[in-house]
Amino acid sequence: MTARPIPLILAAGLLILIGLSGMAVGGQLLGAAGNGDVSGVDIRGAALGLGTTIAAYGFLSVVAAVGLLTLRRWGWRLGVLLILLGLVALGSAAAAGGLDPIIGFGAVLWGATLACLFASETRRALASPAPAPGSGERRERDQPERD
């Protein structure tokens, strides 16, 4: 297996962390809405919609991490898109309810992920095209140097 640069591994790890926590929170909201733990039709509908959205965001974050670890450009693009959407959501939450430690920690986490995604080592690792699966072909940088 090809060595991955540290920023790429960190970005993938952070995307997995963000994704798993998003799926957990989304699942809790869906469970609360499904069990009748929320009262009122409007609140139940909001919990279902929000829970589904957060869980889907989390799942896509894990998918982006897998794509990134397999050196697929779509994984990088999806990761950047999701992190930017997350930062917008955090900014909206901070504007609506004020900045608290949880939103601040989220902003730092999402910002660190974005920085790792845009690190030159990460971009360089994704610059060369991936070989076709099962072709046995290796990327140019994987080839031993010739004298």
CYANA upper distance limits for C-alpha pairs under 8 A (distance plus 0.5 A):
  2 THR  CA    142 ASP  CA      7.52
  4 ARG  CA      8 LEU  CA      7.05
  4 ARG  CA      9 ILE  CA      7.10
  4 ARG  CA     69 LEU  CA      8.20
  4 ARG  CA    125 ALA  CA      7.80
  5 PRO  CA      9 ILE  CA      6.98
  5 PRO  CA    121 GLU  CA      6.58
  5 PRO  CA    122 THR  CA      6.94
  5 PRO  CA    125 ALA  CA      7.82
  6 ILE  CA     10 LEU  CA      6.58
  7 PRO  CA     11 ALA  CA      6.50
  7 PRO  CA    116 CYS  CA      5.34
  7 PRO  CA    117 LEU  CA      7.59
  7 PRO  CA    119 ALA  CA      7.06
  7 PRO  CA    121 GLU  CA      7.35
  7 PRO  CA    122 THR  CA      6.58
  8 LEU  CA     12 ALA  CA      6.68
  8 LEU  CA     68 LEU  CA      7.74
  8 LEU  CA     69 LEU  CA      7.92
  8 LEU  CA    116 CYS  CA      6.84
  8 LEU  CA    117 LEU  CA      7.03
  8 LEU  CA    121 GLU  CA      7.96
  8 LEU  CA    122 THR  CA      5.51
  9 ILE  CA     13 GLY  CA      6.56
  9 ILE  CA     69 LEU  CA      7.52
 10 LEU  CA     14 LEU  CA      6.53
 10 LEU  CA    113 THR  CA      8.00
 10 LEU  CA    116 CYS  CA      7.24
 11 ALA  CA     15 LEU  CA      6.57
 11 ALA  CA     65 ALA  CA      8.03
 11 ALA  CA    112 ALA  CA      8.47
 11 ALA  CA    113 THR  CA      5.57
 11 ALA  CA    114 LEU  CA      8.02
 11 ALA  CA    116 CYS  CA      5.77
 11 ALA  CA    117 LEU  CA      6.39
 12 ALA  CA     16 ILE  CA      6.65
 12 ALA  CA     64 ALA  CA      8.20
 12 ALA  CA     65 ALA  CA      4.90
 12 ALA  CA     66 VAL  CA      7.76
 12 ALA  CA     68 LEU  CA      6.84
 12 ALA  CA     69 LEU  CA      7.06
 13 GLY  CA     17 LEU  CA      6.70
 13 GLY  CA     65 ALA  CA      7.65
 14 LEU  CA     18 ILE  CA      6.53
 14 LEU  CA    109 LEU  CA      8.06
 14 LEU  CA    113 THR  CA      6.62
 15 LEU  CA     19 GLY  CA      6.36
 15 LEU  CA     61 SER  CA      5.95
 15 LEU  CA     62 VAL  CA      6.64
 15 LEU  CA     64 ALA  CA      7.80
 15 LEU  CA     65 ALA  CA      6.14
 15 LEU  CA     79 GLY  CA      7.84
 15 LEU  CA    113 THR  CA      7.69
 16 ILE  CA     20 LEU  CA      6.45
 16 ILE  CA     61 SER  CA      6.91
 16 ILE  CA     62 VAL  CA      5.42
 16 ILE  CA     65 ALA  CA      6.62
 17 LEU  CA     21 SER  CA      6.61
 18 ILE  CA     22 GLY  CA      6.50
 18 ILE  CA     58 GLY  CA      7.02
 18 ILE  CA     61 SER  CA      7.38
 19 GLY  CA     23 MET  CA      6.64
 19 GLY  CA     57 TYR  CA      7.47
 19 GLY  CA     58 GLY  CA      4.07
 19 GLY  CA     59 PHE  CA      6.22
 19 GLY  CA     60 LEU  CA      7.65
 19 GLY  CA     61 SER  CA      5.29
 19 GLY  CA     62 VAL  CA      5.73
 20 LEU  CA     24 ALA  CA      6.66
 20 LEU  CA     58 GLY  CA      6.49
 20 LEU  CA     59 PHE  CA      7.91
 20 LEU  CA     62 VAL  CA      7.80
 21 SER  CA     25 VAL  CA      6.65
 21 SER  CA     58 GLY  CA      7.52
 22 GLY  CA     26 GLY  CA      6.41
 22 GLY  CA     54 ILE  CA      6.12
 22 GLY  CA     55 ALA  CA      6.04
 22 GLY  CA     57 TYR  CA      7.28
 22 GLY  CA     58 GLY  CA      4.91
 22 GLY  CA     59 PHE  CA      8.24
 23 MET  CA     27 GLY  CA      6.36
 23 MET  CA     54 ILE  CA      7.14
 23 MET  CA     55 ALA  CA      4.67
 23 MET  CA     56 ALA  CA      7.70
 23 MET  CA     57 TYR  CA      8.18
 23 MET  CA     58 GLY  CA      5.44
 23 MET  CA     59 PHE  CA      6.95
 24 ALA  CA     28 GLN  CA      6.70
 24 ALA  CA     55 ALA  CA      7.75
 25 VAL  CA     29 LEU  CA      6.81
 25 VAL  CA     51 GLY  CA      7.73
 25 VAL  CA     54 ILE  CA      7.68
 25 VAL  CA     55 ALA  CA      7.66
 26 GLY  CA     30 LEU  CA      6.66
 26 GLY  CA     50 LEU  CA      7.73
 26 GLY  CA     51 GLY  CA      4.50
 26 GLY  CA     52 THR  CA      6.59
 26 GLY  CA     53 THR  CA      7.82
 26 GLY  CA     54 ILE  CA      5.47
 26 GLY  CA     55 ALA  CA      4.88
 27 GLY  CA     31 GLY  CA      6.43
 27 GLY  CA     51 GLY  CA      6.87
 27 GLY  CA     52 THR  CA      8.36
 27 GLY  CA     55 ALA  CA      6.99
 28 GLN  CA     32 ALA  CA      6.57
 28 GLN  CA     51 GLY  CA      7.95
 29 LEU  CA     33 ALA  CA      6.66
 29 LEU  CA     47 ALA  CA      6.23
 29 LEU  CA     48 LEU  CA      7.36
 29 LEU  CA     50 LEU  CA      7.99
 29 LEU  CA     51 GLY  CA      5.40
 30 LEU  CA     34 GLY  CA      6.45
 30 LEU  CA     47 ALA  CA      7.06
 30 LEU  CA     48 LEU  CA      5.99
 30 LEU  CA     51 GLY  CA      5.71
 30 LEU  CA     52 THR  CA      7.49
 31 GLY  CA     35 ASN  CA      6.44
 32 ALA  CA     36 GLY  CA      6.73
 32 ALA  CA     37 ASP  CA      5.41
 32 ALA  CA     38 VAL  CA      6.85
 32 ALA  CA     47 ALA  CA      8.30
 33 ALA  CA     37 ASP  CA      6.54
 33 ALA  CA     38 VAL  CA      6.28
 33 ALA  CA     44 ARG  CA      5.86
 33 ALA  CA     45 GLY  CA      8.30
 33 ALA  CA     47 ALA  CA      6.39
 33 ALA  CA     48 LEU  CA      6.57
 36 GLY  CA     44 ARG  CA      8.37
 38 VAL  CA     43 ILE  CA      7.09
 38 VAL  CA     44 ARG  CA      6.30
 39 SER  CA     43 ILE  CA      7.04
 39 SER  CA     44 ARG  CA      7.02
 40 GLY  CA     44 ARG  CA      6.61
 41 VAL  CA     45 GLY  CA      6.54
 42 ASP  CA     46 ALA  CA      6.64
 43 ILE  CA     47 ALA  CA      6.56
 44 ARG  CA     48 LEU  CA      6.69
 45 GLY  CA     49 GLY  CA      6.64
 46 ALA  CA     50 LEU  CA      6.37
 47 ALA  CA     51 GLY  CA      6.17
 48 LEU  CA     52 THR  CA      6.52
 49 GLY  CA     53 THR  CA      6.65
 50 LEU  CA     54 ILE  CA      6.56
 51 GLY  CA     55 ALA  CA      6.50
 52 THR  CA     56 ALA  CA      6.53
 53 THR  CA     57 TYR  CA      6.59
 54 ILE  CA     58 GLY  CA      6.65
 55 ALA  CA     59 PHE  CA      6.68
 56 ALA  CA     60 LEU  CA      6.62
 57 TYR  CA     61 SER  CA      6.66
 57 TYR  CA     82 LEU  CA      7.92
 58 GLY  CA     62 VAL  CA      7.00
 59 PHE  CA     63 VAL  CA      6.83
 60 LEU  CA     64 ALA  CA      6.58
 60 LEU  CA     78 LEU  CA      8.45
 60 LEU  CA     82 LEU  CA      8.46
 61 SER  CA     65 ALA  CA      6.77
 61 SER  CA     78 LEU  CA      8.34
 61 SER  CA     79 GLY  CA      6.99
 61 SER  CA     82 LEU  CA      7.36
 62 VAL  CA     66 VAL  CA      6.82
 63 VAL  CA     67 GLY  CA      6.74
 63 VAL  CA     75 GLY  CA      7.81
 64 ALA  CA     68 LEU  CA      6.55
 64 ALA  CA     74 TRP  CA      8.13
 64 ALA  CA     75 GLY  CA      4.83
 64 ALA  CA     76 TRP  CA      7.20
 64 ALA  CA     78 LEU  CA      6.13
 64 ALA  CA     79 GLY  CA      5.71
 65 ALA  CA     69 LEU  CA      6.62
 65 ALA  CA     75 GLY  CA      6.97
 65 ALA  CA     79 GLY  CA      7.65
 66 VAL  CA     70 THR  CA      6.72
 66 VAL  CA     75 GLY  CA      7.57
 67 GLY  CA     71 LEU  CA      6.75
 67 GLY  CA     72 ARG  CA      5.62
 67 GLY  CA     73 ARG  CA      7.95
 67 GLY  CA     74 TRP  CA      7.23
 67 GLY  CA     75 GLY  CA      4.54
 67 GLY  CA     76 TRP  CA      7.70
 68 LEU  CA     72 ARG  CA      6.09
 68 LEU  CA     73 ARG  CA      7.63
 68 LEU  CA     74 TRP  CA      8.35
 68 LEU  CA     75 GLY  CA      5.18
 68 LEU  CA     76 TRP  CA      6.14
 71 LEU  CA     75 GLY  CA      8.08
 71 LEU  CA    125 ALA  CA      7.59
 71 LEU  CA    126 LEU  CA      6.20
 71 LEU  CA    130 ALA  CA      7.61
 72 ARG  CA     76 TRP  CA      7.45
 72 ARG  CA    126 LEU  CA      7.25
 72 ARG  CA    130 ALA  CA      7.52
 73 ARG  CA     77 ARG  CA      6.76
 73 ARG  CA    126 LEU  CA      6.59
 74 TRP  CA     78 LEU  CA      6.41
 75 GLY  CA     79 GLY  CA      6.47
 76 TRP  CA     80 VAL  CA      6.66
 76 TRP  CA    117 LEU  CA      7.48
 77 ARG  CA     81 LEU  CA      6.67
 78 LEU  CA     82 LEU  CA      6.59
 79 GLY  CA     83 ILE  CA      6.57
 79 GLY  CA    117 LEU  CA      8.32
 80 VAL  CA     84 LEU  CA      6.58
 80 VAL  CA    114 LEU  CA      7.10
 80 VAL  CA    117 LEU  CA      7.56
 81 LEU  CA     85 LEU  CA      6.70
 82 LEU  CA     86 GLY  CA      6.56
 83 ILE  CA     87 LEU  CA      6.62
 83 ILE  CA    110 TRP  CA      6.51
 83 ILE  CA    111 GLY  CA      8.47
 83 ILE  CA    113 THR  CA      7.94
 83 ILE  CA    114 LEU  CA      7.06
 84 LEU  CA     88 VAL  CA      6.74
 84 LEU  CA    114 LEU  CA      8.49
 85 LEU  CA     89 ALA  CA      6.70
 86 GLY  CA     90 LEU  CA      6.59
 86 GLY  CA    110 TRP  CA      7.67
 87 LEU  CA     91 GLY  CA      6.52
 87 LEU  CA    107 ALA  CA      6.98
 87 LEU  CA    110 TRP  CA      7.10
 87 LEU  CA    111 GLY  CA      8.24
 88 VAL  CA     92 SER  CA      6.61
 89 ALA  CA     93 ALA  CA      6.64
 90 LEU  CA     94 ALA  CA      6.59
 90 LEU  CA    103 ILE  CA      6.78
 90 LEU  CA    106 GLY  CA      7.82
 90 LEU  CA    107 ALA  CA      7.20
 91 GLY  CA     95 ALA  CA      6.59
 92 SER  CA     96 ALA  CA      6.56
 93 ALA  CA     97 GLY  CA      6.37
 93 ALA  CA     98 GLY  CA      7.74
 93 ALA  CA     99 LEU  CA      8.46
 93 ALA  CA    103 ILE  CA      8.16
 94 ALA  CA     98 GLY  CA      5.02
 94 ALA  CA     99 LEU  CA      5.23
 94 ALA  CA    100 ASP  CA      8.04
 94 ALA  CA    103 ILE  CA      7.30
 95 ALA  CA     99 LEU  CA      7.98
 99 LEU  CA    103 ILE  CA      6.68
 99 LEU  CA    104 GLY  CA      7.05
100 ASP  CA    104 GLY  CA      6.61
101 PRO  CA    105 PHE  CA      6.45
102 ILE  CA    106 GLY  CA      6.64
103 ILE  CA    107 ALA  CA      6.61
104 GLY  CA    108 VAL  CA      6.81
105 PHE  CA    109 LEU  CA      6.63
106 GLY  CA    110 TRP  CA      6.49
107 ALA  CA    111 GLY  CA      6.31
108 VAL  CA    112 ALA  CA      6.49
109 LEU  CA    113 THR  CA      6.74
110 TRP  CA    114 LEU  CA      6.71
111 GLY  CA    115 ALA  CA      6.66
112 ALA  CA    116 CYS  CA      6.70
113 THR  CA    117 LEU  CA      6.68
114 LEU  CA    118 PHE  CA      6.73
115 ALA  CA    119 ALA  CA      6.53
116 CYS  CA    122 THR  CA      7.65
117 LEU  CA    122 THR  CA      6.67
117 LEU  CA    123 ARG  CA      7.90
118 PHE  CA    122 THR  CA      7.19
118 PHE  CA    123 ARG  CA      6.99
119 ALA  CA    123 ARG  CA      6.89
120 SER  CA    124 ARG  CA      6.46
121 GLU  CA    125 ALA  CA      6.64
122 THR  CA    126 LEU  CA      6.99
123 ARG  CA    127 ALA  CA      6.62
124 ARG  CA    128 SER  CA      8.13
128 SER  CA    139 ARG  CA      7.62
128 SER  CA    140 GLU  CA      8.22
129 PRO  CA    139 ARG  CA      7.87
130 ALA  CA    139 ARG  CA      7.15
131 PRO  CA    135 SER  CA      7.48
131 PRO  CA    136 GLY  CA      8.46
131 PRO  CA    137 GLU  CA      6.34
131 PRO  CA    138 ARG  CA      6.73
131 PRO  CA    139 ARG  CA      6.93
132 ALA  CA    137 GLU  CA      7.88
138 ARG  CA    142 ASP  CA      6.52
138 ARG  CA    143 GLN  CA      7.36
139 ARG  CA    143 GLN  CA      7.35
